């Protein structure tokens, strides 16, 4: 259910109560908009803050998915070697009806909510000016601000240069730390993608099992009408199946709300990390090419030396930013994974205990009935 803005202060609490947040964001209240050209969804973004750089303590704006895409793009441009949180993919696979279903809209709302709050929690991204504008500007103001950004050709040029740099081969002087990061991410990407696929397969099989169970129970109830001698036993079985069916539904909800979104978020994170590492290599590659050019030129050495000095500073800033963000990301990832798998284990334990107790209760009742029948038969 969407969270009331008035309850946001209570929503976010740290284990260390002394560390209080000063920026609270919620995404809720999706609305459908239909025009002659397109159909789209907007979401309400409510912000409460005590920061001095904000003109007000509360803001309420409406944003559509492409506005979130714009923000992510601007953050990547401003901080090329920071790890920008992932956005949910633009849904294009199953047609317009599925795209605007309540389930899809709610799943996207949760992902957009998490995206903004991960940015708010980031020690650098949280103070980005475009992020502030996204949270505070009305629709027409945001539209005007977007036009001031780099044009499409400029962005395409950056992409082409990055791709060309990667095609030329690996950088010569890449520090060992970043080589190890690349190796780690290749393994992580492979494992998390496999986990994501298997988890979706398990959920699909669980749903099929649930649908079969829903038909399985009522058959016993119908059968009991024509089998008077075992009617109570058949009704008991039907009741057990119904309870297990409800327990299965709860377990499925746990998978879809907790396990699946986290795994897929880190699939997207793996793609983002590989992109960040490539951008770092691109910055390193620029420095390497200038150093090579300086070595081959006898003239213009002063000009090249000055440019190399600036590039060395740029590489150092990029490296330091990625190092700090890498440690932070790994810590968050490990915490998320522990929490997720612990939650899944607890849900499974509750599920099996509930089903076990249901069937044990049924067996106990059947044993009592059997003893009663035997005692009545033994009497003269």
Residue pairs with C-beta under 8 A, 6 or more apart in sequence:
2 26
2 28
2 29
2 109
3 11
3 26
3 28
5 26
5 46
5 48
5 58
5 60
8 24
8 25
8 26
8 46
8 48
9 24
9 48
11 24
11 26
12 21
12 24
14 20
14 21
21 120
22 49
22 50
22 51
23 47
23 48
23 49
23 51
23 120
23 126
24 47
24 48
24 49
24 120
25 45
25 46
25 47
25 113
25 116
25 117
25 120
25 135
26 45
26 46
26 113
27 43
27 44
27 45
27 109
27 112
27 113
27 116
28 43
28 44
28 46
28 109
28 113
29 43
29 44
30 41
30 42
30 43
30 105
30 106
30 109
31 41
31 42
31 43
31 44
31 62
32 39
32 40
32 41
32 100
33 39
33 40
33 41
33 42
33 64
39 96
39 100
40 64
40 65
41 64
41 65
41 100
41 105
41 108
42 62
42 63
42 64
43 62
43 63
43 64
43 109
43 112
44 60
44 61
44 62
45 59
45 60
45 61
45 62
45 63
45 116
45 134
45 135
46 58
46 59
46 60
47 58
47 59
47 60
47 135
47 136
48 57
48 58
49 57
49 58
50 57
53 127
53 132
54 132
54 136
55 136
56 136
59 135
59 136
61 135
61 136
61 137
61 138
61 139
61 142
62 139
63 134
63 142
65 90
65 108
65 112
67 134
67 142
68 87
68 112
68 115
69 87
69 90
70 134
70 146
70 149
71 130
71 131
71 134
72 84
72 87
72 115
73 155
74 128
74 130
74 149
75 82
75 84
75 119
75 125
75 128
75 130
75 131
76 84
77 150
77 155
77 158
78 128
78 130
79 124
79 125
79 128
79 321
80 276
80 279
80 280
80 283
80 318
81 276
81 279
81 280
81 283
81 318
81 319
81 321
81 322
81 325
82 122
82 124
82 125
82 276
82 321
82 322
82 325
83 269
83 272
83 273
83 276
83 322
83 325
83 326
83 328
83 329
84 119
84 125
84 272
85 114
85 115
85 118
85 119
85 122
85 269
86 115
86 265
86 268
86 269
86 271
86 272
87 111
87 112
87 115
87 268
88 107
88 108
88 111
88 112
89 268
91 98
91 99
91 104
91 108
92 99
98 104
107 261
110 261
111 261
111 265
114 265
116 135
119 125
119 126
119 128
119 131
120 126
123 328
124 321
125 131
130 145
133 141
133 142
133 145
134 142
137 145
161 282
162 278
162 279
162 282
165 281
165 282
165 285
165 286
166 278
166 281
166 282
168 285
170 281
171 281
171 284
171 285
171 288
172 288
173 284
173 288
174 281
174 284
175 319
177 323
178 277
178 280
178 281
178 319
178 322
181 273
181 277
181 322
181 326
182 277
185 270
185 273
185 274
185 277
188 270
188 273
189 267
189 270
189 271
189 274
192 263
192 266
192 267
192 270
193 267
193 270
195 263
196 260
196 263
196 264
196 267
199 255
199 259
199 260
199 263
200 260
202 255
203 252
203 255
203 256
203 260
206 248
206 251
206 252
206 255
207 252
209 248
210 245
210 248
210 249
210 252
213 241
213 244
213 245
213 248
214 245
216 241
217 237
217 238
217 239
217 241
217 242
217 245
218 238
219 238
220 234
220 235
220 237
220 238
220 241
221 234
221 235
221 238
223 234
224 230
224 231
224 232
224 234
224 235
224 238
225 231
227 234
232 369
233 366
236 362
236 365
236 366
237 362
239 362
240 358
240 359
240 362
243 354
243 355
243 358
244 354
244 355
244 358
247 351
247 354
247 355
247 358
248 351
250 347
250 351
251 347
251 348
251 351
254 343
254 344
254 347
255 344
255 347
258 340
258 343
258 344
258 347
259 340
259 343
259 344
262 336
262 337
262 340
263 340
266 333
266 336
266 337
269 329
269 333
273 329
276 322
277 322
279 318
280 318
280 319
280 322
283 311
283 314
283 315
283 318
284 315
284 318
286 311
286 314
287 308
287 311
287 312
287 314
287 315
290 304
290 307
290 308
290 311
291 308
293 304
294 301
294 304
294 305
294 308
297 304
